Amino acid sequence: MNIQKKHIVLGVLFLLPLVVYMFFASGVNNFAKLDIVAENVLNTKNYNTIYKDSLVNFEDKITILSFLGSDVSTKKAFAFNLKEKIYDRFKDFNDLQFVSLVTPNQTELIDGFIEAVNYTSATDKWMFVEMDADEIEAIFQSLQTPVTLDEKSSTSQVFIIDKNLNLRGRAEDEDGSTRYSYDMSSVAELSKEMVDDVKVILAEYRLALKKYNRNN
């Protein structure tokens, strides 16, 4: 190998780690936060939960929010997809909670869902809140999305709400549209888009906590 070629090879070997570092550093910067697609959603009211002697508050928690309404019999199959792909993977994060809104008189159907979930995973981080259809609609409208509830106050879409009551998603998805939610009926969508986005928002809060701890 002549001297000129040797210098070129050495130069490439020297620059390659730097290029790789810059690539991943730029990726972290670009994807460090999940987009806010609606601000000041939900409210600060405390809600009683079914089964648990506790209250649900949407502040200071990252909430995976679903609307089962009076269609638990159908939507529980979709919710089980959410359990398999999202709940089981992330339930151990202390700042994360799963909340499903249902109308009254759905207890028997919820029992069946909880029993099925408990075969493989404890449901202690999944809360069910009972409220009438009008209140469910009011909470849903606060999300400010183009999605609509059906006549049973339910939808297969699930939403990510941050600790400051902002709806998170993607301001510009791969097809150029805004992503407000994720389809529980699509295992592929949960496995790819939602898993990725939940990872991002959890990493965002972990980084913020580390920064806070360093500064104090």
Helices and strands as residue ranges (DSSP letters): H 3-30, E 35-38, E 47-48, E 55-56, E 62-69, H 72-82, I 83-87, H 88-90, E 96-102, H 107-118, E 126-130, H 133-142, E 157-161, E 167-169, E 182-183, H 187-189, I 190-194, H 195-215
